[in-house]
Amino acid sequence: MNLRHLETFYWAARLGSFAKSAQKMNATQSAVSMRIQEVESRLNTVLFDRSQRIARLTPEGIRLLPYAEEIVTAYQRLTDAALGDSQSTAGYVRLGVTENVAISWLGPMMKRLKRDFPHVQVELEVGVSYALEEKLLARELDMVLAACELPASKFSSTPLQSIDLRWMCSPSLEGIPEVVTPPMLSDLPVISVTREWQARGSHLRWFSENNVHYRNVTICNTFRTAASMVIEGLGIAQLPVRLFQEDVRKGTLRIVPCEPEIPALQISAVRPIAEDTPALKAVESAAREAASAH
């Protein structure tokens, strides 16, 4: 059993597929299967449940994966340290980003990353903060660019951008006060990307401190969808000001002042402290530069 065998086990587990592992390692699927069988034989255990189409780890595979990961990442650090050059930084990063990041500065971030670290590969997933946070905790993502507040003892969090959210509605929607207060929201038609308790950061604190509970709510998971429903006069929604300022200027959306207003939402680059790989540092650096320039 050599490093190549452990890398194969590691990537099959992370990518959830023998076929994807084969593609990643420039090998045939049969070669990947044979390598994993060799690892299982040497360790005298079964690492994958082969009764399903996806490469799902057995309980013993879940227990042993972190040890294989240590060896693979340590080897990567060794080669990076020896070469000492940004062009040598390589790795595969499963990155989760919020919609606000995806449609504002994700493109410039990826352009910087490809320019400065061409050998870093990124697999992107766009979602709401609470869902990305859960996947980060489950080790299904390596880093998230989202509004997450996880324990500082286990997670590194680098602030990137503050987002102003405001209540907005269609100017034609009747029954919306000139100024809303948290108690009023219980009786208004609300369109939201999350449930109240699924919010994160300052957003969650605002809901908790003001005892906000929706009664008439439509849940969708993107701001774009929420905004289109608001424009049609279906309700009132919290939307990022920067993303929809043109709609406000044109008069298709109206900002509804709130007392108290929602604090700015902090987007951060969050990753486990134990995952201190050059590839993750490269993604964090590119995100920091792109966010500051936006």
Secondary structure by P-SEA (a helix, b strand, c coil): ccaaaaaaaaaaaaaccaaaaaaaacccaaaaaaaaaaaaaaacccccccccccccccaaaaaaaaaaaaaaaaaaaaaaaaacccccbbbbbbbbbcaaaaaccaaaaaaaaaaccccbbbbbbbbcaaaaaaaaaaccccccccccccccccbbbbbcbbbbbbbbbbccccccccccccccccccccccccccccccaaaaaaaaaacccccbbbbbccaaaaaaaaaaccccccccccccaaaaaaccbbbbbccccccbbbbbbccccccccaaaaaaaaaaaaaaaac
